[in-house]
């Protein structure tokens, strides 16, 4: 008992010391003025509101960024002077309308009399300094780092970027056999063609195309606000557009010409700031550069929108203002105390340990409870106490939040019983998951049985397949969704994806260009194989918890197929029969590959195989490094919507690079009430990403 008393005394003494120390600190705060010599290091000073000049020039993205800087800095209490830099015939002598020289911009910033900032096109900056413009965004970022401009500092460029591309009607390209810029050199009629352009691209392209190795000259260059309409109405023969423009990917009539000589260079913006600008303001400018995406930049400067309002909304959403500069901020009370917070915490921890030892020793000295009678404070044997009741896990319900098991997007579904089908093997299990590299393509694939089939004890009715072609030049991927109203839907889906990769191999042997395949014939061959594989199956077995329910329709399935260059660059082709969608993640923006595909069909009705092989839709995509193509069943796509839903916004960030397989499965198997169908996703990233797997 002596040791028990000793431990108790020690614990109580330490606890008393800790409490007295805290009280002493409180008394010191209440009765003594704050003194720099006793309060520790002072908090860093926040800059007072100041006048800042924000410059822009005749470049729409320079103006957009100037409006964003104005909105963000004004919200922080700074007085902003927004000014345009006009061309003034500076030292380079090469300024075009609305595009001043780099020296003109430098003079404007350094002679403003107040701290100044401006966003400049990297091509304008590097060209104005007589330096070569690299061919990738990463190399452009390296090239502008360390750029020396007298009186100015060059910050990191924006992550958002764009690249110009020549676009023409596919039927015109086919007529002239012109699929790239190089092909146009042999088209005599091109000398009289009219080029519709965005003014920010035209001057660069005129000079570049006239030079070798292209030597291309066109008849007229004219500005256009709707190049797609002008192309269709034949007012122009070529359109110079941004590759970030979603109209290119979603309109099968348009063909972006290939650029094998790399005449097109990536364009992004880089902030220039004067030496007088404070570090806190530079940090804000860097935050804008890191946060703004290509899709957001393109959307904000699209025709019909107010740039100023768009910039203000973006700034409010992405960079909310903290307390304005100069506002007095009360420091935490613990930092005002003369007694260090960490010492108080240590003493409290020691006191708690002492009390724990005391309680343990008291329990041991009390001995075990008498047999047949519960110990004091304990419930009778066989009757669990309140603390033993199972506590359900606390699952987050906020949009875009993930717990350790599933991604939750809103109201979670109610719990259900899960029933296995009468038979289950690794081939037809409720979850299928795989991933890795094929050629220069990184793959993630997952298929998950939906809640409806899990409750009924029915098999998963989706399927996927991925294969590298025999010549190692193409990656073939397929997703099928068996129709729930059809018997043996799972067999139809499985047969469809296996047939798809085999028939694609056959077609590649006879025609190496998938864009020129006879796609109705392709789907007809697959339909024949589905009929052969399901024709003799007889009546299906009902689900183990389906109450005898058995589908009666003939075996049917949707089928979406993609054939993409295994090397990571080139023209990809995506085709579909039915409503299994595909999405293209390009420059941070989801683009539906088959927009509005079901617009003319009644609700819950879709084309399917083997009945409708002629009802195929084909799209061609310019496949580039960093792109992501997603094939999916409608159980997943219903939550993606048009590419702007909460799930789509979440995945646009988390799927910029391939996630690890467990995380990929978690995000495919998201939780949201009423979303009960099977979900299947095959995601294809251009590039080798799985180089180091742990």
ROTI-235174 format. One record per residue (C-alpha): residue in one letter; x, y, z. Coordinates in steps of 0.001 Angstrom, whole numbers, padded with zeros to 6 digits, always signed. Example, Ala and Ser with C-alpha at 12.3 -4.5 7.8 and 13.67 -1.06 7.14 Angstrom:
REM residues 2
A+012300-004500+007800/S+013670-001060+007140/
REM end
This chain:
REM residues 694
X+000000+000000+000000/X+002981+002267+000452/X+003707+002170-003250/X+000062+002942-003975/X+000111+005963-001690/X+003385+007104-003238/X+001969+006884-006760/X-001193+008699-005715/X+000765+011454-004044/X+003026+011851-007069/X+000114+011992-009496/X-001830+014489-007416/X+001244+016650-006911/X+001959+016793-010624/X-001650+017521-011466/X-001711+020324-008882/X+001494+021774-010332/X+000076+021712-013843/X-003146+023436-012777/X-001265+026069-010776/X+001015+026676-013771/X-001990+027218-016004/X-003554+029581-013459/X-000315+031512-013151/X-000239+031922-016912/X-003851+033139-016913/X-003087+035615-014139/X-000095+036871-016014/X-002252+037468-019070/X-004931+039259-017090/X-002729+041501-015018/X+000404+042171-017038/X+000794+043956-020345/X+002214+042021-023269/X+005977+042370-023401/X+008079+041286-026391/X+010809+040061-024050/X+008511+037613-022285/X+005894+036719-024875/X+008237+034898-027237/X+008892+035735-030901/X+006416+038214-032411/X+004017+037043-035123/X+005021+037960-038678/X+003700+041327-039774/X+000923+041449-042344/X+001359+044051-045059/X-000875+047086-044863/X-003238+047869-047738/X-001345+049415-050632/X-001917+050657-054146/X-000996+048028-056766/X-000956+048455-060549/X-002320+045441-062491/X-001439+045551-066192/X-002776+043597-069169/X-002371+043789-072936/X-004260+042729-076080/X-004340+039044-075170/X-007648+037674-073797/X-005950+035516-071168/X-003792+038441-070021/X-007003+040425-069487/X-008669+037488-067718/X-005783+037061-065279/X-005665+040807-064664/X-009333+040677-063632/X-008624+037696-061346/X-005670+039494-059703/X-007886+042565-059276/X-010678+040542-057646/X-008374+038631-055291/X-006242+041593-054215/X-009226+043940-053826/X-010851+041415-051499/X-007730+041624-049345/X-008022+045400-049020/X-005540+046566-051671/X-006284+049536-053943/X-005999+048261-057537/X-005241+050341-060628/X-006150+048267-063729/X-004307+049489-066834/X-003809+048268-070413/X-000352+048321-072023/X-000633+049656-075568/X+001802+048872-078411/X+004179+051786-078760/X+006680+050740-081420/X+009217+049609-078819/X+012740+048369-079428/X+011770+045093-081117/X+009840+046850-083851/X+007722+043706-084327/X+004609+044475-082338/X+001304+043517-083902/X-002041+045084-083163/X-002791+044629-079476/X+000535+042933-078705/X+003198+045217-077161/X+006802+044106-076941/X+008273+042578-073803/X+010284+045771-073336/X+007090+047853-073479/X+005532+045711-070759/X+008711+045881-068662/X+008738+049679-068895/X+005085+049898-067870/X+005666+047800-064747/X+008909+049419-063644/X+007767+053029-064180/X+004311+052701-062636/X+005463+054342-059389/X+003696+051614-057356/X+004150+047835-057069/X+002908+046188-060277/X+001982+042809-061769/X+001061+041527-065238/X+000511+038129-066878/X+002353+037582-070172/X+002105+034795-072740/X+005202+032581-072431/X+005543+032540-076217/X+005527+036356-076281/X+008057+036459-073426/X+010534+033933-074822/X+010205+035141-078414/X+010636+038761-077284/X+013877+037763-075572/X+015106+035957-078674/X+014861+032520-077072/X+013508+029281-078542/X+010040+028205-077433/X+010138+024540-076248/X+007619+021939-077411/X+006105+020907-074051/X+004560+022761-071131/X+007129+021299-068737/X+010031+022545-070859/X+008386+025960-071202/X+008214+026185-067401/X+011922+025363-067173/X+012771+027897-069877/X+011082+030848-068148/X+012547+030078-064712/X+015423+032343-063931/X+014588+034745-066759/X+016236+038063-065969/X+014364+041302-066667/X+015760+044508-065244/X+013555+045544-062326/X+011161+042601-062676/X+010836+039126-061264/X+009427+036231-063333/X+007258+033930-061210/X+006318+030328-062011/X+004041+029994-065067/X+000436+028865-064800/X-000307+025149-064920/X-003177+025875-067308/X-002061+025755-070920/X-003435+025528-074429/X-002158+024676-077875/X-003475+025913-081233/X-004601+023468-083908/X-005857+023713-087473/X-009328+022191-087800/X-011239+021342-090962/X-014318+019371-091927/X-013544+015666-092073/X-015230+015285-095442/X-012993+018032-096889/X-009918+016381-095410/X-010957+013075-096964/X-011556+014758-100327/X-008017+016174-100373/X-006421+013268-098468/X-005092+015808-095949/X-004745+014503-092383/X-001872+016678-091168/X-000278+020064-091771/X+002361+018360-093894/X-000339+016954-096183/X-001604+020486-096931/X+001646+021348-098695/X+000494+019121-101575/X-002991+020656-101796/X-002877+023385-104471/X-006358+024642-103620/X-005183+025543-100099/X-003501+028685-101451/X-006957+030219-101863/X-008529+028970-098644/X-009867+031269-095938/X-008647+030676-092387/X-010924+031619-089515/X-008898+032325-086394/X-008737+033472-082812/X-006721+036683-082928/X-004240+035485-080284/X-003039+032655-082534/X-003091+034225-085999/X+000130+036323-086009/X+002244+033460-084695/X+000861+030970-087182/X+001153+033175-090246/X+004872+033614-089628/X+005497+030017-088621/X+003628+028381-091505/X+005316+030541-094095/X+008676+029315-092845/X+010234+025904-093427/X+009567+023003-093119/X+005929+023902-093898/X+006014+026686-096479/X+002215+026968-096268/X+000420+030059-097524/X-003332+030579-097427/X-005569+033115-099104/X-007250+035099-096317/X-007111+035178-092530/X-010282+036402-090845/X-011458+036594-087230/X-014453+034427-086319/X-016475+033977-083146/X-018083+030680-084249/X-015568+028702-086328/X-017651+025502-086312/X-020648+027244-087857/X-018453+029033-090406/X-016823+025732-091411/X-020168+024005-091916/X-021510+026924-093947/X-018258+026949-095979/X-017457+030580-095200/X-014018+029325-094157/X-012088+026171-095081/X-009814+026045-092036/X-010301+027131-088428/X-007512+027915-086011/X-008821+026824-082599/X-007557+025921-079159/X-007126+022223-078459/X-008956+022864-075159/X-012122+023767-077074/X-014640+020948-076291/X-016300+021424-079683/X-013352+019672-081322/X-013725+016473-079318/X-017520+016285-079349/X-018121+016959-083068/X-017275+014034-085310/X-017491+016251-088403/X-014355+018134-087313/X-010799+016929-087836/X-007851+018571-086031/X-004900+018217-088386/X-001833+016369-087172/X+001302+018347-086375/X+004160+015945-087012/X+006762+018724-087330/X+005644+020229-083997/X+004867+023616-085485/X+002347+024220-082713/X+003844+025253-079403/X+002115+025165-076031/X+000924+028508-074748/X+000564+029419-071116/X+000802+032597-069086/X+003572+033688-066733/X+003270+036457-064114/X+005766+039338-064122/X+006012+041368-060910/X+007999+044443-059980/X+010670+044273-057278/X+008525+046526-055083/X+005745+043950-054789/X+005506+042394-051316/X+006093+038681-050731/X+002513+038180-049510/X+001140+039535-052806/X+003568+037372-054798/X+002258+034387-052865/X-001306+035259-053887/X-000248+035487-057537/X+001429+032059-057234/X-001786+030622-055737/X-003719+031795-058802/X-001137+030159-061089/X-001367+026849-059218/X-005189+026797-058930/X-006473+027887-062346/X-007098+024953-064713/X-007130+024938-068504/X-010840+024102-068565/X-011677+026999-066227/X-009568+029423-068250/X-011231+028339-071489/X-014721+028548-069983/X-014175+032032-068538/X-012979+033529-071814/X-015555+031794-074023/X-017830+034045-076110/X-020967+035248-074366/X-019503+035485-070881/X-018511+038571-068915/X-014803+038248-068154/X-014953+040493-065101/X-017883+038638-063514/X-016368+035254-064376/X-013064+036260-062796/X-014762+037522-059630/X-016785+034302-059260/X-013721+032131-059786/X-011685+034121-057274/X-014441+033973-054652/X-014825+030199-055084/X-011177+029172-055302/X-009304+031824-053307/X-011626+033137-050575/X-010324+036262-048899/X-008899+036025-045368/X-008903+039001-043017/X-007933+042146-044861/X-004371+043435-044467/X-003915+045726-041494/X-006746+044156-039477/X-005638+043628-035883/X-005604+039931-035069/X-005691+038631-031511/X-003069+035958-030972/X-004032+032737-029171/X-004111+033151-025401/X-001506+030452-024864/X+001030+032456-026840/X+000400+035528-024641/X+001080+033550-021490/X+004374+033815-019711/X+004156+030055-019115/X+005024+028046-022278/X+002161+025976-023598/X+004302+022912-024325/X+005462+022754-020675/X+001868+022831-019464/X+000938+019986-021816/X+003876+017862-020650/X+002941+018323-017000/X-000660+017380-017704/X+000499+014258-019542/X+002720+013218-016631/X-000141+013798-014200/X-002461+011598-016234/X+000141+008816-016373/X+000530+008988-012584/X-003212+008721-012053/X-003362+005782-014447/X-000687+003920-012477/X-002581+004671-009268/X-005847+003234-010584/X-004105+000131-011927/X-002468-000612-008571/X-005721-000043-006683/X-007481-002526-008955/X-004795-005151-008435/X-004846-004798-004653/X-008631-005151-004612/X-008327-008731-005999/X-010685-010534-008416/X-014472-010325-007940/X-016196-013071-006008/X-017442-015986-008110/X-021143-015885-008855/X-021447-012181-008126/X-020476-009386-010498/X-017827-006911-009491/X-018977-003486-008424/X-020059-001384-011367/X-020112-004406-013754/X-023244-005832-015415/X-024266-009426-014702/X-022604-012096-016847/X-024416-012818-020092/X-025909-009320-020264/X-023704-006889-022167/X-023290-003441-020740/X-024089-000336-022713/X-020444+000101-023660/X-020456-003238-025485/X-023113-002295-028026/X-021635-002066-031541/X-021206+001489-032773/X-021686+001988-036516/X-018739+003607-038269/X-018970+007337-038754/X-019126+007651-042527/X-018801+011132-044009/X-021733+012390-046017/X-020276+015543-047474/X-019792+015679-051216/X-016399+014437-052328/X-015351+012985-048976/X-013993+009451-048684/X-013843+007169-045681/X-011523+004212-045462/X-013858+002034-047532/X-015994+004030-049960/X-016402+007427-051581/X-019605+009123-050399/X-021182+011730-052687/X-024363+012636-050857/X-027146+010867-048945/X-025840+007312-048447/X-028116+004396-049390/X-029811+002383-046676/X-028080-000864-045618/X-029150-004053-047404/X-028499-007763-047115/X-025990-009068-049650/X-026638-012465-051237/X-024226-014442-053396/X-025557-016120-056529/X-025942-019887-056347/X-022488-020249-057862/X-019510-017886-057836/X-015991-018252-059264/X-013081-015870-059741/X-014208-015347-063344/X-017704-014162-062432/X-017089-012718-058968/X-018893-009663-057653/X-015758-007537-058042/X-013172-007613-060852/X-010095-005392-060560/X-006864-005050-062543/X-004303-002474-063597/X-000847-001928-065021/X+000896-000805-068214/X+000302-001924-071788/X+002845-000406-074137/X+003021+003301-073305/X-000499+003217-071849/X-001436+002838-068175/X-004636+000939-067415/X-007036+000735-064487/X-010088-001509-064786/X-012798-002330-062250/X-016237-003932-062363/X-018482-003989-059270/X-021796-005769-058723/X-024534-003229-057986/X-026728-003144-054888/X-029791-004382-056790/X-028073-007545-058011/X-026303-007995-054659/X-029640-008004-052828/X-031305-010382-055294/X-028363-012776-055345/X-027835-012231-059082/X-024469-012164-060866/X-022682-009054-062040/X-023900-008282-065572/X-021082-005954-066688/X-017788-007039-068240/X-014546-005535-069519/X-011517-006596-071577/X-008193-004943-072424/X-005576-006274-074851/X-002377-005213-076610/X-002572-005967-080333/X-000291-008619-081803/X+001830-005972-083548/X+002103-004077-080214/X+000891-000888-081952/X-002609-000629-080452/X-004386-000999-077139/X-007892-002459-077501/X-010389-001938-074664/X-014046-002887-074338/X-016858-002451-071796/X-020226-004252-072015/X-023370-003828-069916/X-025785-006763-070091/X-029413-005645-070204/X-031177-006423-066934/X-034377-007411-068752/X-032501-010066-070759/X-031766-013598-069645/X-028107-014609-069444/X-027168-010913-069624/X-023861-011633-067856/X-022935-014214-070517/X-023846-011810-073323/X-021663-009075-071803/X-018724-011417-071222/X-018988-012829-074735/X-019194-009318-076202/X-015952-007993-074682/X-013976-011126-075544/X-015303-011073-079093/X-014530-007341-079369/X-010791-007697-078748/X-010563-010739-081043/X-012496-009137-083919/X-010416-005963-083504/X-007268-008070-083933/X-008704-009519-087150/X-009477-006053-088481/X-006005-004737-087631/X-004422-007473-089721/X-006324-006315-092818/X-006514-002574-092117/X-004091-001010-089645/X-006069+002251-089420/X-009112+001831-087110/X-010559+005161-088273/X-011221+003545-091676/X-012819+000333-090453/X-016296-000700-091471/X-017683-000432-087944/X-021175-001855-088667/X-019425-004948-090063/X-017221-004999-086953/X-020254-005087-084655/X-022036-007609-086896/X-019163-010061-086425/X-019404-009593-082643/X-023189-010048-082725/X-022746-013407-084469/X-020392-014600-081731/X-022813-013491-078999/X-025598-015510-080625/X-023408-018607-080848/X-022243-018358-077229/X-025700-017788-075711/X-027927-019706-078115/X-027901-023055-076287/X-027987-021884-072673/X-031667-022575-072002/X-033579-020954-069177/X-031473-019085-066587/X-031427-019858-062892/X-033104-017153-060762/X-031109-015205-058213/X-030701-016773-054794/X-032888-014010-053265/X-034887-012971-056341/X-038136-014672-055343/X-038168-016765-058523/X-037884-013716-060807/X-036317-014693-064160/X-035740-012317-067128/X-037473-013378-070331/X-035940-011258-073123/X-033236-012628-075413/X-029615-012207-074253/X-028580-008621-075018/X-025782-006233-074105/X-024375-002834-074929/X-020768-002624-076119/X-018294+000274-076214/X-014870-000271-077790/X-011756+001923-077936/X-008671+001398-080086/X-005851+003748-079092/X-002182+004035-080136/X-000056+001978-077751/X+002800+004439-078208/X+000838+007198-076507/X+000239+009619-079410/X-001896+009553-082565/X-005531+009158-083552/X-007714+007064-081254/X-011122+005679-082200/X-014046+005039-079874/X-017236+003287-080997/X-020430+002231-079228/X-023666+000340-079638/X-026020+001236-076803/X-025760+003606-073873/X-022429+002624-072285/X-020688+006012-072398/X-017108+007175-072700/X-015421+010280-071282/X-012245+012051-072336/X-010306+013968-069665/X-008389+016642-071548/X-006658+019584-069893/X-008571+018977-066657/X-012010+018941-068298/X-014310+015940-068880/X-015622+015744-072445/X-018415+013214-073172/X-017309+011269-076255/X-020926+010462-077239/X-022923+013538-076146/X-026696+013244-076364/X-026499+009723-077727/X-029880+008692-076290/X-031750+011852-077132/X-034046+010148-079687/X-034734+006977-077676/X-037615+006406-075252/X-036767+006129-071585/X-035028+002862-070578/X-034663+001816-074229/X-031257+001411-075835/X-029709-000191-078883/X-027982-003461-078059/X-026205-006496-079454/X-026834-008852-081101/X-029999-007137-082404/X-028656-003722-083555/X-025078-003987-084901/X-025784-001312-087503/X-026696+001243-084796/X-023092+002138-083983/X-021652+005569-083222/X-017986+006271-083953/X-015780+009110-082692/X-012163+009911-083445/X-009908+011570-080856/X-006497+013195-081083/X-004721+011081-078468/X-001869+012908-076735/X+000423+012472-073781/X-001409+013138-070520/X-004882+012332-071908/X-007283+009968-070133/X-010050+007984-071829/X-012703+006316-069647/X-015080+003643-070907/X-017906+002866-068496/X-021282+001269-068006/X-024235+003526-067317/X-024239+002582-063620/X-021101+004697-063265/X-021864+007260-065975/X-025220+008200-064430/X-023277+009912-061631/X-020816+011516-064087/X-023571+013257-066052/X-022244+015711-068601/X-018856+015863-066898/X-019656+018636-064400/X-021267+016605-061584/X-019729+016313-058072/X-018280+012900-058971/X-016827+014234-062223/X-015271+017228-060448/X-013757+014947-057793/X-012294+012495-060337/X-010941+015275-062545/X-008530+015939-059666/X-007859+012441-058310/X-007494+010831-061760/X-005029+013304-063215/X-002628+010421-062732/X-003549+006753-062253/X-004484+006077-058623/X-003431+002931-056813/X-005797+000024-057396/X-007532+000096-053962/X-008265+003817-054312/X-009480+003331-057900/X-011897+000622-056751/X-013103+002811-053873/X-013960+005642-056256/X-015696+003411-058803/X-017727+001847-055977/X-018965+005193-054622/X-021936+005422-052232/X-025013+007410-053198/X-028686+006715-052640/X-030667+005341-055654/X-027503+004405-057614/X-028001+000626-057565/X-026754-000659-060937/X-023510-002496-061699/X-020545-000196-062315/X-017695-000884-064695/X-014848+001436-065665/X-011819+000968-067906/X-009514+004004-067611/X-006660+004457-070103/X-003920+007021-069414/X-001532+007990-072178/X+001957+007462-070750/X+003917+005083-068565/X+002937+005792-064956/X+003333+002461-063129/X+007142+002516-063091/X+007553+002060-059342/X+004905-000010-057572/X+005250-000781-053875/
REM end
